[in-house]
Amino acid sequence: FQNQQENPHNKHITPSNRQDTADEARRLQTACNGDFVFTTALYEQIQTEVAEMGNNLNANNGDRGRFYGGILRLAAHDFMDFDRNAAAGEEGGSDGCLIFTEEDNIGLEATWVGEGVSPMPAIQVLYESIYEPMGMSRADYWVAIANAVVKVASPNQVLDLPFRYGRNTSEDCSFAIGRQPKANGCSDVEEVFINRMGVTWRDATALMGGHTLGAGSASGHVGIWDNTRAGSAQFNNDFYDEMLNRSWRPVLDEDGNAHDWTWSTPNNNNFPFLMLHTDICLYFDIPEDGSADCCTDISGNCRGGTQNNQCPTAEDIRPESFQAVEDFRGNNNNNNRNTDG
């Protein structure tokens, strides 16, 4: 489905047109021997509903970004447990199944909850009250709402991703426990994206750009990847700009271990800007646990012991991800480079 002329922000769902869309889908379902038909009208209706929910949230305090980021993370974690080398029937992927109690899925309950858990988030209520009774699989719905986020959060809503339906929902994916990526460094990126999923380093770098939406708090981290909370609700290339336009250095936790990276004042774990080890390593050569005593740009606002220690680039050891960051950046240098905090 592709329709770049429609702007979901300019449409409104009423009970009447929702019923018309449902009736059309049911007529087609009857004509197709009872099989569910994911019509273009249904897909566009979901886009509009996601846009309406987002518009009802405050962008400036980060609520809209967290809403969009939560949906994208839900769909991403669903497909990131794919293992092309697994036994038949245990490959995982976009099957509408996650172990919500698994440590790496912490925070997803703000977007979706397991069976019997309440309260139920609005995006889940929408599915269970409207789309599940039609026969739409949860697996298809998660991809559709993630595609909707990408469109409504992109500049001028131009990113209209292609969509194919027909995914089956799995109720048991216990075989995929432990497959979610950690945040220790590029060995995690390589294991999950390159070895298991079979994508390239360039693909992996593009997928990591999804961090531009939302915040890290849901997954146990502190801060946002964008340079404003309003910006965390916009799906653009700010993630790559921020990586290269700031002076990032490790943030130490209470035990003295490197937790994340920041460009704010030293030891201020509440300052809302971050990069993960798995982000920084795409362009810079850092240890797996991020414990490098260095700064990504010593010409900027590096502080403490890192101010004279430039992190080396990953151009030689990970040339594909290094070049991808260069290609994906927008050369946006108008964001008060390294002068804040």
C-alpha positions in Angstrom: 0.0 0.0 0.0 1.4 3.4 -0.9 -0.4 6.7 -0.9 1.8 9.7 -0.4 -1.0 12.2 -1.2 -3.0 11.5 1.9 -2.0 13.2 5.1 -3.3 11.4 8.2 -3.1 14.6 10.2 -5.8 16.1 8.0 -8.3 13.3 8.4 -10.6 12.4 11.2 -12.1 9.0 12.1 -15.8 9.0 12.9 -18.0 6.1 13.9 -19.7 6.4 10.6 -16.7 6.1 8.3 -15.1 3.5 10.6 -18.3 1.4 10.1 -18.1 2.0 6.3 -14.5 0.8 6.2 -15.4 -2.3 8.3 -18.4 -3.1 6.1 -16.2 -3.0 3.0 -13.6 -5.3 4.6 -16.3 -7.8 5.5 -17.8 -7.8 2.0 -14.4 -8.6 0.6 -13.9 -11.2 3.3 -17.1 -13.0 2.3 -16.0 -12.8 -1.4 -12.7 -14.4 -0.5 -14.0 -17.5 1.2 -14.0 -16.0 4.6 -10.3 -15.0 4.6 -9.5 -11.6 6.2 -8.7 -8.9 3.7 -6.5 -6.1 4.8 -7.9 -3.3 2.6 -6.1 0.0 1.8 -9.0 1.7 3.6 -8.2 -0.2 6.8 -4.5 0.6 6.5 -5.2 4.3 6.0 -7.7 4.3 8.9 -5.0 2.9 11.2 -2.6 5.6 10.0 -5.2 8.3 10.9 -6.0 6.7 14.3 -2.3 6.7 15.2 -2.0 10.3 14.1 -5.0 11.3 16.2 -3.6 9.6 19.3 -0.2 11.3 18.7 -1.8 14.7 18.2 -3.6 14.4 21.5 -0.3 14.2 23.3 2.1 17.0 24.2 5.2 17.0 22.0 7.1 19.5 24.0 7.2 17.4 27.2 8.1 14.3 25.4 4.8 12.4 25.6 4.2 12.3 21.9 7.8 11.1 21.3 7.4 8.3 23.9 4.2 7.2 22.3 5.7 7.0 18.8 8.9 5.5 20.1 7.0 2.8 22.1 5.1 1.7 19.0 8.3 1.5 16.9 10.1 -0.3 19.7 7.3 -2.8 20.0 7.4 -3.8 16.3 11.2 -3.7 16.3 11.6 -6.1 19.2 9.0 -8.3 17.5 11.2 -8.8 14.4 14.6 -8.6 16.1 14.1 -12.0 17.6 14.4 -13.5 14.1 17.1 -16.1 13.7 17.6 -17.5 10.2 19.7 -20.3 11.6 17.0 -21.6 14.1 15.1 -24.8 13.8 12.0 -24.8 11.6 9.1 -23.2 13.5 11.4 -21.3 15.9 12.8 -18.6 13.6 10.8 -15.9 15.3 10.4 -12.5 13.5 7.3 -10.4 13.1 4.8 -12.8 14.7 3.0 -10.6 17.2 4.7 -12.4 20.1 7.0 -11.1 22.8 7.9 -12.2 26.3 7.0 -8.9 28.1 8.6 -10.1 31.3 12.0 -10.5 29.6 14.5 -7.9 30.8 15.2 -6.5 27.3 11.5 -5.8 26.8 11.1 -3.7 29.9 9.0 -0.6 29.4 6.9 -2.1 26.5 4.0 -2.3 28.9 3.4 1.4 28.2 2.5 0.3 24.6 1.2 -3.2 25.0 0.5 -5.6 27.9 0.3 -9.3 28.2 -2.9 -11.3 28.5 -4.8 -10.4 31.7 -2.7 -7.4 32.5 -4.4 -4.0 33.1 -4.8 -1.2 32.3 -4.6 -1.8 28.6 -2.9 1.0 26.5 -5.1 2.8 24.0 -3.4 1.4 21.0 -4.1 -2.1 22.3 -7.7 -1.4 23.1 -8.1 -0.2 19.5 -6.9 -3.5 18.2 -8.8 -5.8 20.6 -12.1 -3.8 20.1 -12.0 -3.1 16.4 -9.4 -5.0 14.4 -9.0 -8.3 16.1 -12.8 -9.1 15.7 -12.4 -8.6 12.0 -9.7 -11.2 11.8 -6.6 -9.0 11.6 -3.6 -10.7 13.1 -1.7 -9.0 15.9 1.4 -9.5 13.9 0.1 -7.5 11.0 -1.3 -4.9 13.3 2.0 -4.2 15.0 3.7 -3.7 11.6 0.8 -1.5 10.4 0.9 0.8 13.5 4.8 1.0 13.3 4.5 2.0 9.6 1.9 4.6 10.6 4.3 6.1 13.1 7.1 6.3 10.5 4.7 8.2 8.2 3.0 10.6 10.6 6.3 11.4 12.3 8.3 11.9 9.2 8.9 15.4 7.6 5.7 16.3 5.7 4.6 12.7 6.2 6.6 11.6 3.1 7.8 8.2 4.4 5.0 5.9 3.3 6.5 2.4 3.7 5.2 -0.5 1.6 3.0 -3.0 3.5 2.1 -6.6 2.9 -0.3 -8.4 5.2 -0.6 -12.1 5.9 1.6 -12.6 9.0 0.4 -15.2 11.5 0.3 -14.5 15.2 2.2 -16.8 17.5 1.0 -17.3 21.1 4.2 -18.9 22.3 7.7 -17.5 21.5 9.6 -18.8 24.5 12.2 -20.2 22.1 13.3 -16.6 21.4 14.2 -15.7 24.9 17.7 -14.1 25.0 17.6 -13.1 21.3 16.9 -9.4 21.9 20.0 -7.1 21.4 21.9 -5.9 24.5 23.5 -2.5 24.7 27.1 -3.5 25.4 28.6 -2.6 22.0 28.9 -3.6 18.3 29.4 -7.3 19.1 25.7 -7.2 20.1 24.8 -5.4 16.9 26.7 -8.0 14.8 25.2 -11.0 16.6 21.6 -9.9 16.3 21.5 -8.0 13.0 24.3 -9.5 10.9 24.6 -13.1 12.1 21.0 -13.9 13.1 18.9 -11.6 10.9 21.2 -11.6 8.0 21.2 -7.9 7.2 24.2 -5.7 6.3 26.0 -3.3 8.6 24.4 -0.5 6.5 21.0 -2.0 7.2 21.8 -2.3 10.9 22.9 1.3 11.1 19.7 2.4 9.4 17.6 0.4 11.9 19.4 1.9 14.8 18.3 5.3 13.6 14.9 4.5 15.0 16.3 5.7 18.3 15.6 9.2 17.1 12.0 8.7 18.3 11.2 8.5 22.0 13.3 8.2 25.0 15.6 5.7 26.7 13.7 5.7 30.1 11.4 2.8 29.1 14.4 0.5 28.7 16.3 1.6 31.8 18.4 4.4 30.3 18.2 8.1 30.9 17.5 10.7 28.3 16.6 11.2 24.6 18.6 10.8 21.5 17.3 14.0 19.8 18.4 17.4 21.0 14.8 18.5 22.0 11.9 16.6 23.5 9.7 17.9 20.6 12.3 16.6 18.2 12.0 13.1 19.8 8.6 12.9 18.1 10.0 13.5 14.6 11.3 10.6 12.5 14.3 12.1 10.7 18.1 11.8 10.6 18.7 13.8 13.8 20.1 10.6 15.4 23.1 10.7 13.0 23.5 14.4 13.2 23.6 14.3 17.0 26.1 11.5 16.9 28.6 13.5 14.9 27.7 17.1 16.0 28.2 16.6 19.7 31.1 15.7 22.0 30.0 12.4 23.5 31.8 10.9 26.5 30.9 8.0 28.8 28.6 8.5 31.8 29.6 6.5 34.8 27.1 4.8 37.1 27.3 4.6 40.8 29.8 1.7 40.6 32.1 3.6 38.2 31.0 1.6 35.1 30.2 3.3 31.8 26.4 3.2 31.4 25.7 5.4 28.5 27.2 8.4 26.7 26.3 12.0 27.1 27.4 15.5 26.1 26.1 17.2 29.2 27.7 18.3 32.5 29.9 15.6 34.1 28.2 12.9 36.3 24.7 14.4 35.8 22.8 11.2 35.0 19.5 13.1 34.8 20.5 15.3 31.9 18.2 14.2 29.0 20.7 13.5 26.2 22.2 10.1 25.5 23.7 7.6 23.1 24.1 3.9 23.8 27.3 2.0 23.4 25.6 0.3 20.5 25.0 3.7 18.9 28.5 5.2 19.4 30.3 2.1 18.2 28.8 2.4 14.7 31.1 5.3 14.0 33.7 5.1 16.8 36.1 2.4 17.9 35.2 1.9 21.6 35.5 -1.1 24.0 32.5 -3.4 24.2 31.4 -2.1 27.6 31.8 1.5 26.5 34.4 2.1 29.2 36.7 4.1 26.9 38.1 7.2 28.6 37.7 9.3 25.5 35.5 11.9 23.9 34.1 11.7 20.3 35.1 15.3 19.5 37.8 16.9 21.6 37.4 20.1 19.6 34.1 20.6 21.3 32.7 20.5 24.9 34.6 17.6 26.3 35.1 17.7 30.0 37.0 16.0 32.8 39.6 13.4 31.9 38.2 12.9 28.4 38.9 16.4 27.1 42.2 15.6 25.5 41.5 12.0 24.5 39.9 11.7 21.1 38.0 8.4 20.5 39.3 6.8 17.3 36.8 6.2 14.5 35.6 2.8 13.4 36.5 3.5 9.7 39.0 0.6 9.6 37.2 -2.0 11.7 33.6 -1.3 10.7 33.9 0.7 7.4 30.3 -0.1 6.3 28.6 1.3 9.4 31.0 4.2 9.5 30.2 5.2 6.0 26.5 4.6 6.6 26.5 7.2 9.4 28.2 9.6 7.1 25.7 9.0 4.4 22.6 9.2 6.7 23.6 12.4 8.5 21.8 15.5 7.3 24.8 17.9 7.9 22.6 19.9 10.3 25.0 22.0 12.2 22.5 24.6 13.5 21.9 23.0 16.9 24.2 24.9 19.2 27.0 22.4 18.8 28.6 21.4 22.1 27.7 24.6 23.8 24.8 23.4 25.9 24.9 21.8 29.3 
